[in-house]
């Protein structure tokens, strides 16, 4: 645990918080708190002193104001599916969970919007509006569990980002409880609203501006039809070349995903889709749109893949096969459990044309550390997700994962890419931010942060290497999961 | 002129500026400056003391640093096609024009990006990449003249915003010369970059954060095919209902534009497309995508329009007819010159479902002021553009335009809409901002502005009603064009 003993909360604050949410929505027992000590990034852990489960923006604002009065920091938490430790409490004794703020408040079919609370599960939104022929487009792999509030904090992507864009492209406005407890609505009905785009700068701020409690989401029509193709390659480089060639032909697939041999092996063992076990790489390519145009476009994609060396191209025969293919892809991380006791997913970006090069570099770096690596990623976006396999009981492997992760991201930046495509900085990549940003850039960001949270109370010690001037930030303890 | 006499620049600054850009790139004669005293918003005018035409980011940064040393404010100017007075110099003696920074620096076909200088004309970008099957999607009606830098300042839209989004959705990064002369690059290769989205908050900042000198643009594939339909209605309300019905059927047109009777009359007189002169409203509906799917979708649109009372639906027969139709639409403002000596274009937004209501309200408000009004607008976005006709020699009419403009925007806000869809606040709507934002919201924005420009030197006295605390801002003089 991270120095929490030294900053225990005053008893009077417990009383105030209990009065706000009720005893049934305040967790403080050791057993109760255990599940809140990490998110999907399990290399570091830290437990809050109390978890609150408010039911309204009013309650959230009251909690935040109480924390302000007592000079206590707080951290928001959605479903805990994040992959960079964004909701890890570091010197923030109060955790505010959104699991009880899970209502879809209104659906406006004519204007294609939905107003939701932050704790609504991503997939629930699309389920609620499907009958109207609409969907909420951003679809992170964790969409059966992750929440809209968490998606907004991390500006989440997903397989369909390639065509539809990320979270910020689908959130018209957010209700933000600022770090001082003021409630503001940022954004509006128009893409280009008056004044500065404070909506946009809040999305992806990882909870450091305050807590998003509600949002107005843009809905888009469900495509009339899909075609989902599986292309099988004997060489990863051929698969990468096919990705470039598809894009180069002016096709905009809805999704363009790649899995390498090790990933295919794990996924096939788990879900029995019928992936060939001897392939070096597969591409999952989905196009959507009007029924009439898809058949010919699918043929063009098949032709491109075969020209680039695909030994087999299969089209999902029906919706059931499509669903199984996507299940295999989206639960790929889960299947990795079959390969090793532990794994760490990295998240980096390279220009699309650099995908073959970064894949070779990843293999080399993993080999240097004596680690196995599986790759499943958004190839069309250049958004890589190497999964480093390890055993947490082996200290050498744990260290190797940390070294390899850093080297992979350094390679991404060297290729003109970036440190994260969709998972955020959290605690995981704080040390790496200076790879991409100079001191002046970081200072500009810190100053923006202080506009929203001058006292650095909302999700402190995230994103920036040492964001409290004059306060020594202890390096989060690098250790394996308990 | 706005109090410029009182703040003449020191002679030594002239010398420094001349040394930076050379005498041939410094304009200061009365005749030379005359064309710089307004943009497309001609109700207010103000002349800079000097116009500089730098050729590089280095020169821009040097100009800005010189202005800082002399405590002199500056204002950027693209092509001057803006419609809210965004580049009107108010107590900013130095104008920095971007007409000589007009190079496309690089086109990366594989990654679908272009790096351009701020002064590149919008349409030039698409022209340069068309051979690769690519385009730059945002297409303001002024695209043959307006510049990328101006588009970024205003976060410009255009007819194809409905499908493709506005400028911010197509700019991956910007190079910003901050108000203190520091050069920073904001944004990167990924939609969801690490840290805060300072790229996003800079786009639409109307030059108040500093000066954008370069940008990396996202390119998208040219559609394989288009279908462009003209639907003719005897009643505006039927046309509005058709807009809602098309969207309601899950169709996402690339563009969905409306022109009312007066607008059609002016456009037909100017461009002879063959619009029926007795129609109450026409819709221009464009769909794009794969060739195969378009015919059936066009049929669906035609069916919807006829169900809603269209008396005629025509499909553009070929590319020439499509081009003429779009020329008629995009040059509609020019055609208005035939109707009255002067006109003022408003820019507001309502939820799409409120289009019929706002059109009725606009008619009532204009009638109250004894003014004629023509409407041409992005109906699919709910982004209205009523054009108020007047004669600047008639003081009563000028006052009526100002009153009507304000009332129309108040009505937009009352319907759940917004003060501007794409033209910005500039000087035109500073007084109206409090209709939409409370004091706390405005203070938040002011504080963000001060992060980038603590001394309020870059394009001062814009957006915010009185953005220099302690400085009395003279109300811009409301008067007709000279």
Interface residues (C-beta under 8 A of the other chain):
Chain A: X108 X109 X110 X111 X112 X133 X134 X154 X155 X156 X157 X161 X165 X166 X167 X168 X169 X182 X184 X188 X189 X190 X191 X192 X193 X194 X195 X196 X197 X198 X200 X201 X203 X204 X205 X220 X221 X222 X224 X244 X247 X248 X250 X251 X252 X289 X290 X291 X292 X293 X294 X295 X296 X297 X349 X350 X351 X352 X353 X381 X382 X383 X416 X417 X418 X419 X420 X421 X422 X424 X425 X429 X433 X436 X437 X440 X441 X442 X444 X445 X447 X448 X449 X451 X452 X463
Chain B: X108 X109 X110 X111 X112 X133 X134 X154 X155 X156 X157 X161 X165 X166 X167 X168 X169 X182 X184 X188 X189 X190 X191 X192 X193 X194 X195 X196 X197 X198 X200 X201 X203 X204 X205 X220 X221 X222 X224 X244 X247 X248 X250 X251 X252 X289 X290 X291 X292 X293 X294 X295 X296 X297 X349 X350 X351 X352 X353 X381 X382 X383 X416 X417 X418 X419 X420 X421 X422 X424 X425 X429 X433 X436 X437 X440 X441 X442 X444 X445 X447 X448 X449 X451 X452 X463
